[in-house]
Amino acid sequence: MVGETALGHEIRCSFCRKSTDEIRRLVAGPDAFICDECTAKFLEALRKDRLLACDWCGKKHEDVRSILGGPTAFICDECIELCADIVREETKAIARK
């Protein structure tokens, strides 16, 4: 069936998670898929030299362990940890009420 792997898993863009029904083209790599929309956005970011900088803190890739990219923003491992801490604290505060 089109849009599924041999194991029956739905094929989606590994970056934006859109299905094959939501996009025009999907390119398969050895361990991931990328859609035409994410390809265009990442290409634009590369041209602007933004790809390897966190949109939250502005740190470049060489100043952090890793940077993850979505279709419109990039975030480093340090900012993800900070966000996780905030969510944990807010969850604890709600649970205490």
C-alpha positions as MATLAB code, in Angstrom:
seq = 'MVGETALGHEIRCSFCRKSTDEIRRLVAGPDAFICDECTAKFLEALRKDRLLACDWCGKKHEDVRSILGGPTAFICDECIELCADIVREETKAIARK';
ca = [
       0.000    0.000    0.000;
       1.286    3.488   -0.839;
       2.235    5.540    2.213;
       3.161    2.557    4.371;
       6.363    0.677    5.089;
       6.683   -3.066    4.544;
       5.740   -3.482    8.230;
       2.535   -1.474    7.768;
       3.725    1.710    9.509;
       2.464    4.956    8.008;
       5.180    6.912    6.229;
       5.536   10.494    7.484;
       8.080   13.279    7.252;
      10.547   12.715   10.073;
      10.676   16.452   10.757;
       7.130   17.846   10.560;
       5.334   14.471   10.887;
       2.992   15.226    7.952;
       1.658   12.143    6.162;
       2.007   11.443    2.463;
      -1.576   12.700    2.012;
      -0.601   16.167    3.330;
       2.483   16.819    1.197;
       3.497   16.794   -2.470;
       6.785   14.847   -2.284;
       8.656   12.759    0.284;
      12.324   11.811    0.012;
      13.495    8.639    1.746;
      16.877    8.473    3.421;
      18.448    5.451    5.077;
      16.762    6.133    8.441;
      14.420    9.085    7.865;
      12.049   10.829    5.465;
      11.877   14.522    4.561;
       9.023   16.263    2.758;
       9.254   18.963    0.122;
       8.062   21.622    2.605;
      10.751   20.826    5.192;
      13.371   20.590    2.451;
      12.463   24.097    1.273;
      12.460   25.523    4.806;
      15.787   23.914    5.719;
      17.318   25.081    2.435;
      16.165   28.631    3.171;
      17.623   28.392    6.679;
      20.935   27.161    5.277;
      21.039   30.103    2.907;
      20.432   32.455    5.826;
      23.071   30.614    7.920;
      20.420   29.940   10.569;
      20.394   26.158   10.443;
      23.001   25.622   13.088;
      21.797   28.113   15.700;
      19.138   27.730   18.391;
      16.139   30.034   17.867;
      15.620   30.193   21.652;
      19.049   31.158   22.955;
      20.969   31.910   19.757;
      23.829   29.514   20.532;
      25.600   28.019   17.537;
      25.885   24.266   17.062;
      29.525   24.249   18.138;
      28.524   25.671   21.562;
      25.975   22.945   22.427;
      25.747   19.152   22.203;
      22.998   19.103   19.588;
      20.380   21.162   17.789;
      17.028   19.804   16.601;
      15.118   21.357   13.753;
      11.460   21.560   12.939;
       9.844   23.113    9.905;
      10.074   26.671   11.284;
      12.416   26.664   14.290;
      15.523   25.101   15.801;
      16.227   24.342   19.464;
      19.349   23.167   21.276;
      19.618   20.436   23.902;
      20.163   23.010   26.670;
      16.923   24.854   25.874;
      15.029   21.562   25.626;
      16.281   20.671   29.125;
      15.191   24.090   30.399;
      11.735   23.652   28.859;
      11.459   20.181   30.397;
      12.345   21.652   33.829;
       9.657   24.329   33.422;
       7.035   21.747   32.451;
       8.004   19.522   35.420;
       7.771   22.445   37.862;
       4.412   23.597   36.487;
       3.088   20.031   36.650;
       4.192   19.740   40.308;
       2.570   23.097   41.147;
      -0.714   22.015   39.576;
      -0.625   18.682   41.405;
      -0.136   20.466   44.786;
      -3.304   22.550   44.334;
];
